[in-house]
């Protein structure tokens, strides 16, 4: 009986050693995963900031383009008014003759 108790104790000791090793290995693995997650999170935040910056620059470019189009339309309208005035003057001159 004493031998059986000793063998059970020895077996439990071996299991305890294996469990301690697994516990320690898991702790290292979890620490490594947390570091990688933190690094990935930082990279994602940087990418997000860069994307936001590029998007804002694009929006500014679009706004400038729209301003240019609006200016072009205003110039076109002014040109059309001048053409109409010229045509009206020609029509008046043609009627007067």
C-alpha positions as CSV (number, residue, x, y, z in Angstrom):
1,X,0.0,0.0,0.0
2,X,2.8,2.4,0.8
3,X,4.4,1.7,-2.6
4,X,1.0,2.5,-4.3
5,X,0.7,5.7,-2.3
6,X,4.2,6.7,-3.2
7,X,3.6,6.0,-6.9
8,X,0.4,8.1,-6.8
9,X,2.4,10.9,-5.1
10,X,5.1,10.6,-7.7
11,X,2.5,10.6,-10.6
12,X,0.8,13.7,-9.1
13,X,4.2,15.4,-8.7
14,X,4.9,14.7,-12.4
15,X,1.5,16.0,-13.4
16,X,2.2,19.1,-11.3
17,X,5.5,19.7,-13.1
18,X,3.9,19.4,-16.5
19,X,1.0,21.7,-15.5
20,X,3.5,24.2,-14.2
21,X,5.4,24.1,-17.5
22,X,2.2,24.5,-19.5
23,X,1.1,27.4,-17.2
24,X,4.4,29.2,-17.7
25,X,4.4,28.6,-21.5
26,X,0.8,29.9,-21.7
27,X,1.8,33.0,-19.8
28,X,4.6,33.7,-22.2
29,X,2.4,33.0,-25.2
30,X,-0.3,35.4,-23.8
31,X,2.3,38.1,-23.2
32,X,3.6,37.7,-26.7
33,X,0.0,37.9,-28.1
34,X,-0.8,41.0,-26.1
35,X,2.4,42.7,-27.4
36,X,1.5,41.8,-31.0
37,X,-2.1,43.0,-30.5
38,X,-0.8,46.3,-29.1
39,X,1.6,46.6,-32.1
40,X,-1.1,45.8,-34.6
41,X,-3.5,48.3,-32.9
42,X,-0.8,51.0,-33.2
43,X,-0.3,50.2,-36.9
44,X,-4.0,50.3,-37.5
45,X,-4.3,53.6,-35.8
46,X,-1.5,55.0,-37.9
47,X,-3.0,53.7,-41.1
48,X,-6.4,55.2,-40.0
49,X,-4.8,58.6,-39.4
50,X,-3.0,58.5,-42.7
51,X,-6.2,57.5,-44.5
52,X,-8.0,60.4,-42.8
53,X,-5.3,62.8,-43.9
54,X,-5.4,61.6,-47.5
55,X,-9.2,61.8,-47.5
56,X,-9.1,65.4,-46.2
57,X,-6.5,66.4,-48.8
58,X,-8.7,64.8,-51.5
59,X,-11.8,66.7,-50.2
60,X,-9.8,70.0,-50.3
61,X,-8.7,69.2,-53.9
62,X,-12.3,68.5,-54.8
63,X,-13.4,71.8,-53.2
64,X,-10.8,73.6,-55.2
65,X,-11.9,71.9,-58.4
66,X,-15.5,72.9,-57.7
67,X,-14.5,76.5,-57.1
68,X,-12.7,76.4,-60.4
69,X,-15.8,75.1,-62.2
70,X,-18.0,77.7,-60.5
71,X,-15.6,80.4,-61.6
72,X,-15.6,79.0,-65.1
73,X,-19.4,79.0,-65.2
74,X,-19.5,82.6,-64.0
75,X,-17.1,83.6,-66.8
76,X,-19.2,81.7,-69.3
77,X,-22.3,83.4,-68.2
78,X,-20.6,86.8,-68.4
79,X,-19.4,86.0,-71.9
80,X,-22.9,84.9,-72.9
81,X,-24.3,88.2,-71.6
82,X,-21.8,90.1,-73.6
83,X,-22.6,88.1,-76.7
84,X,-26.3,88.7,-76.2
85,X,-25.7,92.5,-75.8
86,X,-23.6,92.5,-79.0
87,X,-26.3,90.6,-80.9
88,X,-29.0,93.0,-79.6
89,X,-26.9,95.9,-80.8
90,X,-26.4,94.3,-84.2
91,X,-30.2,93.7,-84.3
92,X,-30.9,97.4,-83.4
93,X,-28.4,98.6,-86.1
94,X,-30.0,96.2,-88.6
95,X,-33.5,97.6,-87.9
96,X,-32.3,101.2,-88.1
97,X,-31.0,100.8,-91.6
